[in-house]
Amino acid sequence: AVFNDGGYCAHGAIDLHRMKSDVRFDKMCELIRGKIDEVHPDLVIIEDVMLMRSPQAMKLLAQI
C-alpha cells in the first residue's frame, strides 16, 4: 500500500507463483526496486512472511 501524508493512495501485490523458481526472486526484487524508484517513499515496510519449509527460501527472503 502507498500512503501520502497519512492518507491511502494505492495498493498492489506481487504475484509470481507461475514463474519458474530459479528466476522468481530476481524478478521480485526488480519489481520492488521499480516501485521504490517510482514512489520515492520515506519508509518501506515488508509484511511478515509465512512459515517457509525451505531454509533456502528463508535465506533469499532475508536478502531483501
Order of alpha helices (4+ residues) and beta strands (2+ residues): beta-beta-alpha-alpha
